[in-house]
Amino acid sequence: FYYYLVAGWGQLAGWSEWRLRFPSVFFGVLTIPLLAVTAHRLTGRRTVTLLAALLAALHPLLVYYSQEARMYSMLVALGVLAGYLLLAASEAGRSQPNRMWFAYVAVAAAAVYTHYFAFFLLLGFGLAVAVELVNRRDWRGATWLALANMAILALYLPWINVMWRQLGIDRSYWT
Protein backbone atom coordinates (compact mmCIF):
# COMPACT_ATOMS: atom_id res chain seq x y z
CA PHE A 1 0.00 0.00 0.00
CA TYR A 2 2.85 2.39 0.84
CA TYR A 3 4.39 2.19 -2.61
CA TYR A 4 1.06 2.95 -4.29
CA LEU A 5 0.67 5.92 -1.96
CA VAL A 6 4.18 7.17 -2.78
CA ALA A 7 3.56 6.70 -6.51
CA GLY A 8 0.45 8.87 -6.26
CA TRP A 9 2.28 11.39 -4.09
CA GLY A 10 5.16 11.51 -6.56
CA GLN A 11 2.77 12.21 -9.42
CA LEU A 12 1.26 15.03 -7.40
CA ALA A 13 4.31 16.58 -5.69
CA GLY A 14 7.25 15.52 -7.82
CA TRP A 15 10.08 13.05 -7.58
CA SER A 16 12.81 14.78 -5.56
CA GLU A 17 14.40 12.88 -2.70
CA TRP A 18 12.77 15.10 -0.09
CA ARG A 19 9.34 14.68 -1.65
CA LEU A 20 9.71 10.90 -1.76
CA ARG A 21 10.61 10.84 1.92
CA PHE A 22 7.75 13.13 2.93
CA PRO A 23 5.11 10.37 3.37
CA SER A 24 7.41 8.62 5.87
CA VAL A 25 7.92 11.87 7.74
CA PHE A 26 4.18 12.50 7.73
CA PHE A 27 3.36 9.08 9.19
CA GLY A 28 6.22 9.30 11.67
CA VAL A 29 4.93 12.62 13.00
CA LEU A 30 1.34 11.32 12.96
CA THR A 31 2.39 8.42 15.19
CA ILE A 32 3.17 10.80 18.07
CA PRO A 33 -0.38 12.08 18.68
CA LEU A 34 -1.88 8.68 17.81
CA LEU A 35 0.22 7.03 20.50
CA ALA A 36 -0.59 9.80 22.96
CA VAL A 37 -4.34 9.44 22.38
CA THR A 38 -4.10 5.66 22.69
CA ALA A 39 -2.14 5.93 25.93
CA HIS A 40 -4.72 8.37 27.28
CA ARG A 41 -7.58 6.05 26.35
CA LEU A 42 -5.83 3.16 28.09
CA THR A 43 -4.88 4.97 31.28
CA GLY A 44 -6.70 8.29 31.45
CA ARG A 45 -3.58 9.81 32.97
CA ARG A 46 -2.00 12.97 31.60
CA THR A 47 1.55 12.03 32.59
CA VAL A 48 1.31 8.69 30.77
CA THR A 49 -0.08 10.48 27.71
CA LEU A 50 2.78 12.98 27.67
CA LEU A 51 5.38 10.29 28.31
CA ALA A 52 4.04 8.17 25.42
CA ALA A 53 4.22 11.17 23.10
CA LEU A 54 7.73 12.02 24.26
CA LEU A 55 8.98 8.48 23.82
CA ALA A 56 7.44 8.28 20.34
CA ALA A 57 9.03 11.59 19.36
CA LEU A 58 12.48 10.59 20.60
CA HIS A 59 12.60 6.87 19.88
CA PRO A 60 15.66 6.30 17.65
CA LEU A 61 14.04 3.72 15.36
CA LEU A 62 10.88 5.78 14.87
CA VAL A 63 13.01 8.82 14.02
CA TYR A 64 15.20 6.75 11.68
CA TYR A 65 12.32 5.13 9.81
CA SER A 66 10.56 8.48 9.50
CA GLN A 67 13.49 9.61 7.36
CA GLU A 68 13.58 6.60 5.04
CA ALA A 69 11.49 6.26 1.91
CA ARG A 70 10.14 2.94 3.19
CA MET A 71 6.86 1.73 4.63
CA TYR A 72 7.87 1.28 8.26
CA SER A 73 6.64 4.59 9.68
CA MET A 74 3.33 4.12 7.89
CA LEU A 75 3.07 0.62 9.34
CA VAL A 76 3.66 1.94 12.87
CA ALA A 77 1.07 4.70 12.43
CA LEU A 78 -1.52 2.29 11.04
CA GLY A 79 -0.72 -0.22 13.79
CA VAL A 80 -1.21 2.34 16.55
CA LEU A 81 -4.41 3.61 14.92
CA ALA A 82 -5.72 0.04 14.54
CA GLY A 83 -4.99 -0.58 18.22
CA TYR A 84 -6.84 2.57 19.22
CA LEU A 85 -9.84 1.73 17.05
CA LEU A 86 -9.99 -1.84 18.33
CA LEU A 87 -9.84 -0.59 21.89
CA ALA A 88 -12.62 1.93 21.21
CA ALA A 89 -14.76 -0.65 19.42
CA SER A 90 -14.38 -3.25 22.15
CA GLU A 91 -15.26 -0.74 24.86
CA ALA A 92 -18.47 0.34 23.12
CA GLY A 93 -20.39 -2.65 24.46
CA ARG A 94 -23.33 -2.26 22.08
CA SER A 95 -25.26 -5.10 20.54
CA GLN A 96 -25.05 -3.43 17.14
CA PRO A 97 -21.67 -2.83 15.53
CA ASN A 98 -20.54 0.73 15.85
CA ARG A 99 -18.50 2.59 13.24
CA MET A 100 -15.29 1.88 15.17
CA TRP A 101 -15.44 -1.79 14.14
CA PHE A 102 -15.67 -0.78 10.49
CA ALA A 103 -12.87 1.76 10.88
CA TYR A 104 -10.75 -0.91 12.57
CA VAL A 105 -11.29 -3.29 9.65
CA ALA A 106 -10.33 -0.60 7.11
CA VAL A 107 -7.19 0.50 8.98
CA ALA A 108 -6.09 -3.06 9.80
CA ALA A 109 -6.55 -4.08 6.14
CA ALA A 110 -4.43 -1.09 5.12
CA ALA A 111 -1.79 -2.19 7.64
CA VAL A 112 -1.54 -5.73 6.26
CA TYR A 113 -1.38 -4.34 2.73
CA THR A 114 1.48 -2.15 3.94
CA HIS A 115 3.54 -5.01 5.41
CA TYR A 116 2.91 -8.71 6.03
CA PHE A 117 4.14 -8.46 9.61
CA ALA A 118 1.03 -6.46 10.50
CA PHE A 119 -0.68 -9.84 10.78
CA PHE A 120 1.42 -10.57 13.86
CA LEU A 121 0.45 -7.25 15.43
CA LEU A 122 -3.23 -7.87 14.70
CA LEU A 123 -2.96 -11.36 16.17
CA GLY A 124 -1.56 -9.88 19.39
CA PHE A 125 -4.25 -7.21 19.49
CA GLY A 126 -6.95 -9.78 18.80
CA LEU A 127 -5.80 -12.14 21.53
CA ALA A 128 -5.53 -9.36 24.12
CA VAL A 129 -8.97 -7.97 23.31
CA ALA A 130 -10.51 -11.45 23.11
CA VAL A 131 -9.26 -12.25 26.61
CA GLU A 132 -10.72 -8.99 27.91
CA LEU A 133 -14.07 -9.56 26.18
CA VAL A 134 -14.33 -13.13 27.49
CA ASN A 135 -13.44 -11.95 31.02
CA ARG A 136 -16.25 -9.39 30.77
CA ARG A 137 -18.51 -12.08 29.30
CA ASP A 138 -19.17 -9.75 26.38
CA TRP A 139 -20.10 -12.42 23.84
CA ARG A 140 -21.46 -9.91 21.35
CA GLY A 141 -18.20 -8.00 21.44
CA ALA A 142 -16.28 -11.25 20.96
CA THR A 143 -18.49 -12.07 17.99
CA TRP A 144 -17.85 -8.65 16.44
CA LEU A 145 -14.13 -9.12 17.03
CA ALA A 146 -14.20 -12.46 15.20
CA LEU A 147 -16.27 -10.97 12.36
CA ALA A 148 -13.95 -7.98 12.05
CA ASN A 149 -10.88 -10.19 11.81
CA MET A 150 -12.56 -12.42 9.24
CA ALA A 151 -13.39 -9.30 7.22
CA ILE A 152 -9.72 -8.21 7.34
CA LEU A 153 -8.67 -11.62 6.06
CA ALA A 154 -11.34 -11.52 3.35
CA LEU A 155 -10.13 -8.09 2.23
CA TYR A 156 -6.59 -9.47 2.03
CA LEU A 157 -7.50 -12.60 0.04
CA PRO A 158 -6.85 -11.02 -3.40
CA TRP A 159 -3.21 -10.53 -2.38
CA ILE A 160 -2.61 -13.80 -0.52
CA ASN A 161 -1.09 -15.61 -3.54
CA VAL A 162 1.39 -12.78 -4.03
CA MET A 163 2.34 -12.95 -0.36
CA TRP A 164 2.94 -16.73 -0.44
CA ARG A 165 4.96 -16.43 -3.63
CA GLN A 166 7.08 -13.65 -2.11
CA LEU A 167 7.63 -15.58 1.11
CA GLY A 168 8.72 -18.58 -0.97
CA ILE A 169 11.26 -16.54 -2.93
CA ASP A 170 12.66 -14.40 -0.12
CA ARG A 171 13.41 -16.66 2.86
CA SER A 172 14.68 -13.72 4.94
CA TYR A 173 11.12 -13.13 6.17
CA TRP A 174 11.17 -16.41 8.06
CA THR A 175 14.35 -15.66 9.98
VEXTORTOR-327624 format. One record per residue (C-alpha): x, z, y. Coordinates in Angstrom, 1 decimal, padded with zeros to 4 digits. Each point is the difference from the previous one (the first is absolute). Layout:
((X Z Y))
...
This chain:
((000.0 000.0 000.0))
((002.8 000.8 002.4))
((001.6 -003.4 -000.2))
((-003.3 -001.7 000.8))
((-000.4 002.3 002.9))
((003.5 -000.8 001.3))
((-000.6 -003.7 -000.5))
((-003.2 000.2 002.2))
((001.9 002.2 002.5))
((002.9 -002.5 000.1))
((-002.4 -002.8 000.7))
((-001.5 002.0 002.8))
((003.0 001.7 001.6))
((003.0 -002.1 -001.1))
((002.8 000.2 -002.5))
((002.7 002.0 001.8))
((001.6 002.9 -001.9))
((-001.6 002.6 002.2))
((-003.5 -001.5 -000.4))
((000.4 -000.2 -003.8))
((000.9 003.7 -000.1))
((-002.8 001.0 002.3))
((-002.7 000.5 -002.7))
((002.3 002.5 -001.8))
((000.5 001.8 003.3))
((-003.7 000.0 000.6))
((-000.8 001.5 -003.4))
((002.8 002.5 000.2))
((-001.3 001.3 003.3))
((-003.6 000.0 -001.3))
((001.1 002.2 -002.9))
((000.8 002.9 002.4))
((-003.6 000.6 001.3))
((-001.5 -000.9 -003.4))
((002.1 002.7 -001.7))
((-000.8 002.5 002.8))
((-003.7 -000.6 -000.4))
((000.2 000.3 -003.7))
((002.0 003.2 000.2))
((-002.6 001.4 002.5))
((-002.9 -001.0 -002.4))
((001.8 001.8 -002.8))
((000.9 003.2 001.8))
((-001.8 000.2 003.3))
((003.1 001.5 001.5))
((001.6 -001.4 003.2))
((003.5 001.0 -001.0))
((-000.2 -001.8 -003.3))
((-001.4 -003.1 001.8))
((002.9 000.0 002.5))
((002.6 000.6 -002.7))
((-001.4 -002.9 -002.1))
((000.2 -002.3 003.0))
((003.5 001.2 000.8))
((001.3 -000.5 -003.5))
((-001.6 -003.5 -000.2))
((001.6 -000.9 003.3))
((003.5 001.2 -001.0))
((000.1 -000.7 -003.7))
((003.1 -002.3 -000.6))
((-001.7 -002.2 -002.6))
((-003.1 -000.5 002.1))
((002.1 -000.9 003.0))
((002.2 -002.3 -002.0))
((-002.9 -001.9 -001.7))
((-001.7 -000.3 003.4))
((002.9 -002.1 001.1))
((000.1 -002.4 -003.0))
((-002.1 -003.1 -000.3))
((-001.4 001.3 -003.4))
((-003.2 001.4 -001.2))
((001.0 003.7 -000.4))
((-001.3 001.4 003.3))
((-003.3 -001.8 -000.5))
((-000.2 001.4 -003.5))
((000.6 003.6 001.3))
((-002.6 -000.5 002.8))
((-002.6 -001.4 -002.4))
((000.8 002.8 -002.5))
((-000.5 002.7 002.5))
((-003.2 -001.6 001.3))
((-001.3 -000.4 -003.6))
((000.7 003.7 -000.6))
((-001.8 001.0 003.2))
((-003.0 -002.2 -000.9))
((-000.2 001.3 -003.5))
((000.2 003.6 001.2))
((-002.8 -000.7 002.5))
((-002.2 -001.8 -002.5))
((000.4 002.8 -002.7))
((-000.9 002.7 002.6))
((-003.2 -001.8 001.0))
((-001.9 001.4 -003.0))
((-002.9 -002.4 000.4))
((-002.0 -001.6 -002.8))
((000.3 -003.4 001.7))
((003.3 -001.6 000.6))
((001.2 000.3 003.5))
((002.0 -002.6 001.9))
((003.2 002.0 -000.7))
((-000.1 -001.1 -003.7))
((-000.3 -003.6 001.0))
((002.8 000.4 002.6))
((002.2 001.7 -002.7))
((-000.6 -003.0 -002.4))
((001.0 -002.5 002.7))
((003.1 001.9 001.1))
((001.1 000.8 -003.6))
((-000.4 -003.7 -001.0))
((002.1 -001.0 003.0))
((002.6 002.5 -001.1))
((000.3 -001.3 -003.5))
((000.1 -003.6 001.4))
((002.9 001.2 002.1))
((002.0 001.5 -002.8))
((-000.6 000.6 -003.7))
((001.2 003.6 000.2))
((-003.1 000.9 002.0))
((-001.7 000.3 -003.3))
((002.1 003.1 -000.8))
((-001.0 001.5 003.3))
((-003.6 -000.7 -000.6))
((000.2 001.5 -003.5))
((001.4 003.2 001.5))
((-002.7 000.1 002.7))
((-002.6 -000.7 -002.6))
((001.1 002.7 -002.3))
((000.3 002.6 002.7))
((-003.5 -000.8 001.4))
((-001.5 -000.2 -003.4))
((001.2 003.5 -000.9))
((-001.4 001.3 003.3))
((-003.4 -001.7 -000.6))
((-000.2 001.3 -003.5))
((000.9 003.5 001.2))
((-002.9 -000.2 002.5))
((-002.2 -001.5 -002.7))
((-000.7 -002.9 002.4))
((-000.9 -002.6 -002.7))
((-001.4 -002.5 002.5))
((003.3 000.1 001.9))
((001.9 -000.4 -003.2))
((-002.2 -003.0 -000.9))
((000.7 -001.6 003.4))
((003.7 000.6 -000.4))
((-000.1 -001.8 -003.4))
((-002.1 -002.8 001.5))
((002.4 -000.3 003.0))
((003.0 -000.3 -002.2))
((-001.7 -002.6 -002.2))
((-000.8 -002.0 003.1))
((003.7 000.1 001.1))
((001.0 -001.2 -003.4))
((-002.6 -002.8 000.1))
((001.2 -001.1 003.4))
((003.5 -000.2 -001.4))
((-000.9 -002.0 -003.1))
((000.7 -003.4 001.6))
((003.6 001.0 000.5))
((000.6 001.9 -003.3))
((001.5 -003.0 -001.8))
((002.5 -000.5 002.8))
((000.9 003.6 -000.2))
((000.6 000.0 -003.7))
((002.1 -003.2 000.3))
((002.1 001.5 002.8))
((000.5 003.2 -002.0))
((001.1 -002.1 -003.0))
((002.6 -001.9 002.1))
((001.4 002.8 002.1))
((000.7 003.0 -002.3))
((001.3 002.0 003.0))
((-003.6 001.3 000.6))
((000.1 001.9 -003.3))
((003.2 001.9 000.7))
